[in-house]
Amino acid sequence: MPNPSSLIPDDRFVALISAAEIEVAKAKGSATARFFMGYLEGLQAGAVTFGTAAFDLLDSEAEGTFGDYGEGFRTGLMNIESVSA
């Protein structure tokens, strides 16, 4: 399986994703684990699709999600937008 970071074109995104991977590992088994897993997946999906219609679709669909995972996913997408600004 290829390293997901190798699919990310921007070094700023890679740094965010690497930091989130550490947080996911630290949170494993804790109450915050679902948030950090959603956050990591939001970062990964956002980084790969940023600047495309697919990113806009992810962003609009994420607005309707609830719970820790959904909140983390939305936060990950928002951070990709912030880093890109």
For each residue, the residues with C-beta under 8 A, 3 or more apart:
1:
2: 6 7
3: 6 7
4: 7 8 17 44
5: 8 14 17 18
6: 2 3
7: 2 3 4 48
8: 4 5 13 14 17 44 47 48
9: 13 47
10: 13 14 47 50 83 84
11: 14 15
12: 15 16 83 84
13: 8 9 10 16 17 43 46 47 50 80 83
14: 5 8 10 11 17 18 47
15: 11 12 18 19
16: 12 13 19 20 43 47 79 80 83
17: 4 5 8 13 14 20 21 40 43 44 47
18: 5 14 15 21 22
19: 15 16 22 23
20: 16 17 23 24 36 39 40 43 76
21: 17 18 24 25 40
22: 18 19 25 26
23: 19 20 26 27 36 39 40
24: 20 21 27 28 33 36 37 39 40
25: 21 22 28
26: 22 23
27: 23 24 30 32 33 35 36
28: 24 25 33
29: 33
30: 27 33
31:
32: 27 35 36 68
33: 24 27 28 29 30 36 37
34: 37 38 67 68 69 72
35: 27 32 38 39 68 69 71 72 75
36: 20 23 24 27 32 33 39 40 72
37: 24 33 34 40 41 69 72
38: 34 35 41 42 68 69 70 71 72 73 75 76
39: 20 23 24 35 36 42 43 72 73 75 76
40: 17 20 21 23 24 36 37 43 44 72 76
41: 37 38 44 45 72 73 76
42: 38 39 45 46 62 72 73 74 75 76 77 79 80
43: 13 16 17 20 39 40 46 47 76 77 79 80
44: 4 8 17 40 41 47 48 76
45: 41 42 48 49 58 73 76 77
46: 13 42 43 49 50 55 58 76 77 79 80 81
47: 8 9 10 13 14 16 17 43 44 50 80
48: 7 8 44 45
49: 45 46 52 54 55 58
50: 10 13 46 47 55 80 81 84
51: 55 84
52: 49 55 56
53: 56 57
54: 49 57 58
55: 46 49 50 51 52 58 59 77 80
56: 52 53 59 60
57: 53 54 60 61
58: 45 46 49 54 55 61 62 77
59: 55 56 62 63 77 81
60: 56 57 63
61: 57 58 64 65
62: 42 58 59 65 70 73 74 77
63: 59 60 74
64: 61
65: 61 62 69 70 71 73 74
66: 70 71
67: 34 70 71
68: 32 34 35 38 71 72
69: 34 35 37 38 65 72 73
70: 38 62 65 66 67 73 74
71: 35 38 65 66 67 68 74 75
72: 34 35 36 37 38 39 40 41 42 68 69 75 76
73: 38 39 41 42 45 62 65 69 70 76 77
74: 42 62 63 65 70 71 77 78
75: 35 38 39 42 71 72 78 79
76: 20 38 39 40 41 42 43 44 45 46 72 73 79 80
77: 42 43 45 46 55 58 59 62 73 74 80 81
78: 74 75 81 82
79: 16 42 43 46 75 76 82 83
80: 13 16 42 43 46 47 50 55 76 77 83 84
81: 46 50 59 77 78 84 85
82: 78 79 85
83: 10 12 13 16 79 80
84: 10 12 50 51 80 81
85: 81 82
